[in-house]
């Protein structure tokens, strides 16, 4: 999925959005389901240093730590105490390049959610019940990117 998002310049668009709405040295970014760290690598190259990535996969966790040594201590398993604590902490922005548990996101939290068209009904339509009215969704090829705030 990351490769296709990169080709469609969705990743570049998200990074530009983050540069406008996230202080690179303040509360930072929480990346849910961070995978093997490819997106984190792009964030690191763009100068972001406040980052937490969570995943449920031990293998992806290992790959992410090897791929982005600068964030090595910033990748966590969801079940780990540090990963669970990261979910509770207020961030500038929470990013999900896939599924997201909206019930666990605090009100007022800024979000970027990327959904494949095949999951649009399950994700984007559910998102509309949780996101503030000023949110916007853009389509890029087979992907929908929603920028907004948790209501």
Secondary structure, 3 states (H helix, E strand, C coil): CHHHHHHCCHHHHHHHHHHHHCCCCCCCEEEECCCCCHHHHHHHHCCCCCEEEEECCHHHHHHHHHHCHHHHHHEEECCCHHHHHHHHCCCCEEEECCCCCHHHCCCCCEEEEEEEHHHHHHHHHHHHHHECCCCEEEEECCEEEEEEEEC
